[in-house]
Amino acid sequence: MKQIQNKRISRRTTISLVHQTLAILLGLVIIAPIIYALLISFMPANQILKRPPTFIPKKWILDNYKMAITSTTLGRFMINSLIMALTSSIMRVIISSMAAYALSFYKFKGRNFIFMLIMGTMMIPGDVVLVSNYQTVAKLGLINTYLGMMIIFFCNATNIFLMRQYFLTFSLTLKEAAVIDGCSNLRFFLQILMPLSTPVITTVFISSFISVWNQYLWPMLVTNENLMRTVQVGVTMLNFPDGVVYGPVMAASILVLLPTLLVFIIFQKRIVGGIMGGSVKG
Amino acid sequence: MANQLRKRKVMKYVEPLLYLLPAIIFFLVFTYYPFIKTFIGSFFLVDSMGNFKHFVGLENFIRVLKDSNFHRVCKNTFIYTILCAPVSILIALILALIANKPTRSSRVYETMFALTMAMSMSVAAMIFKLAYNPTIGALNYILGTKINWLNNDKWAMIAISIISTWMNIGYNFLFLLAAIRGIDGSILESASIDGAKIFRKTVSIIMPLISPTLFFLVITSMAKDMMMSSLALIFTNSGAIATTANVDTMISYMYKQAVNNLNYNDGYATAIIAFAITFILMLISFRFEKKGVYYN
């Protein structure tokens, strides 16, 4: 009897092991383009140009990375993107938490109207209003400025919705009790509500960071000076002498990818919670 | 005393608005104002400085709708949308079924399945540009083909769709995984006692139960794909794709008309037409929803 049971358990673990191995192999197939770029980025130029193509570098070299960093302004692009992504994410947290606070802890005339006004913006894709926004930003004299590059990312209806859903899980009595104890509304918001909401704040911050870091079209539209370009725009315009193009471009791509990849792997649970609109609690 | 009371009453109304003010100003200036301006502008003659000259009625729309270039970009956009959404969702569904049961290493492969979410259009474009290279790229070598992916009338749009399909796998996977894991375990168990085979179980039990999520993904992918422009612009701007008519989409066409040619007449009208087509597609899908989607 016991033997049969043991046999069953060991059979089940074998099946599970096969399943896990196959799943990991499949995972490698899914991320194959990233691995491909990584391998090429360590490959000497003459091997990259060989036909048929080979995939394992004969000699692992760092020349491509050196070239990507020293002979281009990639470093400056990185700083530009970092400034843009960090500032936008901070602004998103501030503006959307303030709006969500008003929408969830106050009762006032027109609250539903304002909520619908904000949610309605989800129906209007950013691309449709791209040209008009460009004219607005140009009129404000913000072409080739950091503010111009990031101003349209300062607020987002999804973030407000997400934060509102989170704030609604707190009972109104929490605020009433604090106010009776002599706590002002603003102090309640800053010193009680915000510290209690770190999970949703992290979600909004991280998902904003990844999405703004990856923006291409808008930063390209509002900048025409090389030094103001972001990495996403810059990486498509890198110039290298003929014959050594692909290695440094792949190295640059890996460097551009690294920040979002790391952030994604570290904060995966939080981001997942964020994109599901708060249905999964972190 | 009465004065103070009134002040408190006013504050009670004004205070929440103060918190909402930045968001409201933002949405008015950067969403509603430009949308209304684009809409009105599409009925006007607009000069190259962007000033509205005079009302021309539907002239802009008629000119754009008659333009063979516009027909071409419409066709490209539809091909792209039809190719991307279903394939990416299907691959993600298979991955989600595989990852359904939590195991010791599930965190590893779940991360790998979802990783494309962190990719950007431009980096993906750079990687695939090399992979698509007819002589030294990986794709022809692996498939044993000799296709000039980016500079062939037939393949260029498919090549771009493949990039986008790949990039969307991660996002679709996470949603479908959450949906499948959310299915009540007892339903699946009773099915396996019945001896339902895996394939039948998937089609007849899991699919209807996750149909709201599938519907949501189809709708959001479609809305996103109809508005795609980045990949087309990256490849045509860098010269990797020489025949731009092969891959230009509605929005990249709008971008080129307005930004490169300063032709705001066509730009505004194209933007509104693209918005209207997408909107109508959404409405049709929501009608279909009543038939095909099961809510508990």
Interface residues (C-beta under 8 A of the other chain):
Chain A: S16 H19 Q20 L22 A23 I24 L26 G27 L28 I30 I31 P33 I34 Y36 A37 I40 I48 L49 K50 R51 P52 P53 F55 I94 I95 S96 M98 A99 Y101 A102 L103 Y106 F108 K109 R111 I114 L117 I118 T121 M123 I124 P125 D127 V128 V129 L130 V131 S132 N133 Y134 Q135 T136 I151 I152 F154 C155 A157 I160 N185 F189 I210 W213 N214 Y216 L217 M220 L221 Q232 V233 V235 T236 M237 Y246 V249 M250 A252 S253 V256 L257 T260 L261 V263 F264 I265 Q268 I271 V272 I275 M276 S279 V280
Chain B: K12 Y13 E15 P16 L17 Y19 L20 P22 A23 I24 F26 F27 V29 F30 T31 Y32 Y33 P34 F35 K37 T38 G41 G50 L95 I98 A99 K101 T103 R104 S105 S106 V108 Y109 T111 M112 F113 A114 L115 T116 M117 A118 M119 S120 M121 S122 V123 A124 A125 M126 I127 F128 L130 A131 T135 I136 G137 A138 Y141 W166 I169 Y171 L174 F175 A178 A223 M227 S229 S230 L233 I234 N237 S238 I251 M254 Y255 A258 V259 Y264 G267 Y268 A271 I272 A274 F275 T278 F279
